[in-house]
Amino acid sequence: MMNYFTKMLVWNFFMLLFLLVGEVNAQSSRDRVWILGVGLNAINDSGLSNDGLFNFKTNYSFSRPFKFSVEKKMNAKHGLELKTLLNRFKTNKKFNNGFPTKDIDFFGIDAMYKYYFLYNEPSYSSKRIKKVSMYGTIGPGVSFFNDLTNITVNIGGGINYPIGKQLDLNLQVTPKISVSNKASSNNYYQFEFGVLYYLKN
């Protein structure tokens, strides 16, 4: 388990990365939007093999599956996101290639860079609704499984589907690769579904 100093160092890195967005020169004031997100998540902890992707009975954890996020758009194509996720592994759900003897609470923190391949910023002065946007995302994460800690490199992608001027539905999948050198390290998929709210400038 990481000691207190290491935990604080990781947390401060996440906060510094996120707060640096405020120092970036954006292309226009319209691009510098804040995006708040809330939603659900599911974890597949059968490893990163595709063999278990469709075994929903034992491979997917979906208990207390909440997520909260805040994103700062640096410009139309680039953004930084800070995200927290909650979940729980029941004893009948696979965890690290086995089954836990007791329920395991999950808490995750991700600091992600986003690159938008397709993008469309909100226009508050017109009735036009935004178009669908798609993005790739990469960044570090830390996952807490009860008293176990796992540091990951996260590489994923997602899509935002507009349902209003300031509202999007969001779908994202993120493979998380452990870089912790210990027996409890594990790789897993995190699937997310939620709603995004674009704040006015």
N, C-alpha and C positions, 0 to 999 in steps of 0.2 A: 504494500500500500504506500502511496506517495506520502512523504512527510508534509508538515504544515507549510514549510518554506516553498516546496515545489508546487503545491496547490496554489499558493498565493502568487507565485511567479507566473503560472499558466493563466490564472484569472486576470492578472494585470496585463499580460500580453494581449488577451482578448479585448480588454477594455481600451488599451492603447490603440490597437488596430482599428477598432470601431470609431473612436473619437478622432482619429486622424482624418476622417472623411471631411470634417468641418474645415480643414485647412486646404482642401483640394479646390482648385479653380474650375468651376463648371462652365459649360458652354453658354448657358443662359439661365435666368432665374426660374424659368418654367421647368427645366430639367432637374433642379435641386429639390426634389420632392422627398418627403418622408412617407414610408409605407408601414402600416401596422398590420400584423397578421395574428390570427388565432385559428386553431384547428385541431385535428386529430392525427395520430401516427400509429403505425404498426411496425413491429420489428420481426424480421426473419433472422434468427441466430443459428441457422444450420450451416454456417460458413458461407462463402461466396460462390459455392457451386450452384449451377442452375438446376440440379437434380431435385432440390427441395422447394423450388419456388412455388409450386402449385399444391403443396401439401399444407393446406390451410388448417387442418385439424390440430397438428402438433407443432408446426414450424413457425406459426405467427402468434405473437403476443399482442393483445389488444385489451388491456385492462388499465383503467385510469389513463387513457392514451392522449394526453393533452399536449399542445405545443403553443408557444407564444414567440413572436418574432417582431423585430423592428429593423427596417432597412433604410439606408440613406442612399439615394441615387446621386452618384457623382456627376453623371450626365446621362444622356439617353441610353448609352450602351453599357455603362459600368455602374455597379452598385456594391455596397458592403452591407452585410446582414449579421446581426447578432440574434441567436435563437436559443431558447431553452425547451427541452422536451421531457415529458414524464411518461412512464409506462410501468408495467409490473409483469414479471414472469411468474406464472402459476406453475405448480408442480407437474402439471400435465403438458407443459410447453417446453420445447427444446431450448436449452441454454448451453452454449459452448460445447456442442456435440454430445450433450447428455441431458438428463432431466434433474432439476434441482430437488433437494429433499425438503425445502421450504420455499415459500414465495420470496422472490427477489425484487426489490424496488429499483427502478431505473430512473436516473436523472442525468440528462446530457446537456452540454453547452457547446455550441458550434459558432465559430466566427468564419463567415464565408464571403468570398469574393464572387460576384456574379458578372457574367458577360452575356449580354442580350443579343442573340442572333437575329431575332425578329423583335421589334419593339415599336411601341406607339404610346406617347405620353398623353395624359388626360388634357382635354381642352375644356376649361371651366366656362368659357365664354360662349360656347356653342352647344347645340344639342347632340352633336356627334359623339357616339360611343367609341371608345378605344377599340383597336383591333387586337387579335390574339398575339401574345408575345411568348417567345421561347428563349430559354437561357441555359447556359452551362454554369456550374458552380464548383468551387474548390476551396478548401481551407482546413484548418486544424480543428479538432474537437476533443473534448474530454468526457468520458462516460463513467458514471458511478453506479456500480451494482452492489447495493448494500455497502459493505466495507471494502469492496474491490474497486480499483481505479484503472481505467483503460484510456490511453492516449491514442488518437486515431488521425489519419489523413483521410479526408472526405472528398470524393469526386462524384458529382452527380449532375442531374439535369431536371428541368421542369418546364411547365407550361402555365401561363396565366390566361384564363378565359374571361373576358369582360362581361359583367352583368349589369353595369351601370357606369356612369361617369367616374365615380370614385371607388367602385367595387369590382374586384376580380375573384373568380374561383381559381384556386391554385392546386396543382398536382405536382409532386416531386418525388423522385426516387434517388437515394444516395447510398452507394456502397461505401462502407466505412472500414478502412484497413488499419489494423492495429500496428503501432510502432513501439508498443511497450514490450520489453524483453523479459517476460515472465510467463509462468505456466498458465496463469489465469487470463492471458491476453486472448482476445477473440475478434474475428471479423464478422460483420453482419450487414444486412440491408436494412435501411430505414425508409419506409413509405409514408408520405405525408399528403393530407388533404385538408384544405382550409379556405378561409376567406381573407382577402387583403383589402385594406382601406387606405386610399391615397389622401393624405392631408393636403389641403390647399396651401399654397405659398403665402 
